[in-house]
Amino acid sequence: MADDLTPVARFVYEAGSLKATKRTGWWMAGVKDPESVAEHSWRVALLASIIAKLEGADPAQAALLAVWHDTGETRTGDVNHLGRKYTGGAEADPRDIASDQVAGFPEGLAQAVRDLIGEYEAKESPEAVCARDADKLECMIQGIEYRDQGYANTQRWIDNSRGRIVTKSGQQLADAVLAAGSLDWFRAALGEAP
């Protein structure tokens, strides 16, 4: 049985490379040490579960889609929107990447991964819509945090991300995030008035 899982073991190491893969768009805003793809994906998963619950969708499925949504970046890196300009707007199809990544997996597991990536990319299920909103909302939140650290050029990311959120719950949460301070949680935990 262990030999059958060798491709899975290799993928687990491959997925770990996302912990060191930086989100390159933030460099355009002057952020010296931006978050990694893995850091981004963790909060996307959390947000996807919240938005899905509020929207009446399956929070576990939305979070699962979010966990897997950027796994193809192990093969392509994080290509930002400016970089796509020079590839004719084309980018590698995440479904093709996933198929390559799961080659050699036990077939049931391989199909499950292909189905997850396919669902996210199809943008049709309520869970995929919630996960995609979570991706935009996480970018907006990260932009606010970077702005609060002195990176004023992140405002473009904040505004663009807010404008791309489509669910009612995602929009309401985005508005609440914009109205709150990034350290209000800390003040509230200390019992201080925000």
Secondary structure, DSSP 8 states (H G I E B T S, - for coil): -GGGGHHHHHHHHHHHGGGT-B-THHHHTT-SS--BHHHHHHHHHHHHHHHHHHHTS-HHHHHHHHHHTTTTHHHH----HHHHHTTTT----HHHHHHHHTTTS-HHHHHHHHHHHHHHHHT-SHHHHHHHHHHHHHHHHHHHHHHHTT-GGGHHHHHHHHHT--SHHHHHHHHHHHHS-TTHHHHHHTT---
